[in-house]
Amino acid sequence: MSRIHVALGVPSPSQIDVEFALGNLPSIMSHAKKCGYKISLLYKTGTRTDSNRNFILNEFLKIPDITHILWLDVDQIYPIDIVQQLVEADKDVIGSVYFKRSYPYDPVVYIKSGKTDLPYTSVDLSLSPKKPIEVDGIGFGGMMVKREVYDNLGEDKWATYGVNFHIPTATEHKESHDLIFCQSLQKHGYKIFVHNGVYCYHISKFPVSVDTYHKELENRQPVDQVSDKRTEISTIAVLMPCIDRELGTKVMKQLADNAGMPADYFLLMDDERKGFTFKINEFVTLNPKPYDFYIYTAQDAFGGKNWLKEGYEELERTGKGVLAFNDNKWNGRLAAFGMVRASYKKPFFESCYHTHYADTELSVAATVDKQLCYNPKAIMFEVDYDKKKKSVNKHDKELFKKRQKKYYGVNLFS
């Protein structure tokens, strides 16, 4: 079987969002390469997105071993494993779920309405199974198309806007080039899918996500029909990657009860065993709500009295970027459990690690940057009665040894 070769097409205006270009795109490429896929990248700037897309497509079709083309719009943030998820879905055409970046933030997922003036209607799939679902229309952002589809479309493969797309009062032939391409696909007998497990964020003045859409739906209802549970916004997120939901829930409650101050708590279930580092980075990168501080912990943690309050006050007093909790082992040299200021480093874990040593490298980086602090009263330690029977990830360990010497020039931890 020939190797999968995914071409990433990035049509863009003259300016590209920094979060996408410097954070999200490199992470997507790195993850895809770790999965064994061959990756090519091509971008084209200009005022006409359809023209940029056609230029990229024409260049890609000159490369004979390309098997898939994934379109990535520069005003979106994607899950870093988007390539893997869409390839493994094994559909001729499959897209991701995202939402319009302007009011009322409708899903860019469509079925045919049967109406002449508005032929498509948006559909909310957030309560549907997290799997590929057949629809009639999707957006180009996060759309993957198999190479043979383009080979079979002939002249219908080119992107083009409707003739009245630029006229605000027009009602006919106003479809975007995304929906016109979907019409061409169906004309040639292809089914269109959206992966309801791959959710993206549209970049506006704030990231637009499914939560934005649902909040707007709530606001459309009469006030007396809406249960108002809004509380003061916390600036702290406590993140716990977890494989045992019952245990994780108990530990999370213990941490919350002993925190001494409010925070938002997130149990990040890792049913697919993507790893501690992946789950933390996924949340920090894709969650639409900005936080001032992030805490990484685990399902085997125990928090001392006022562990969060003591840690927060130490960070505020020192202005440092990373706090190492007192784990009764490292005495502040290593943040096995830690609290990170978002303005210092976001995401704060290097994505190359799977299970171990991401916290160790963060500690080294913070030490070198003089950004590591410690408060012995901020207590969070590991409770694992089978610890001696377990071993660390050997790949992560060897990788850390190489990176510590190469990037930091120190040997703080062997």
Secondary structure, DSSP 4 states (H G I P E B T S, - for coil): -PPPEEEEEEEE-S---HIIIIIIHHHHHHHHHHTT-EEEEEEEESS-HHHHHHHHHHHHTT-TT--EEEE--TTEE--TTHHHHHHHHT-SEEEEE-B-SSTT--BSEEEE---SSS-EEE---TTS-SSEEEESEE-STTEEEEHHHHHHHGGGGS----TTTT-TT--SS---HHHHHHHHHHHTT--EEEEEEEE-EEESSSEE-HHHHHHHHHHHS-GGGS-----PPPSEEEEEEES-HHHHHHHHHHHHHHSSS--EEEEEE-TT---HHHHHHHHHHH-SS--SEEEE--TTEEE-TTHHHHHHHHHHHH--SEEEEE-SSSTTSS-SSEEEETTT-SS-S-TT-SSSSHHHHHHHHHHHTT-EEEEEEEEEEE--TTGGG----HHHHHHHHHHIIIII---S--
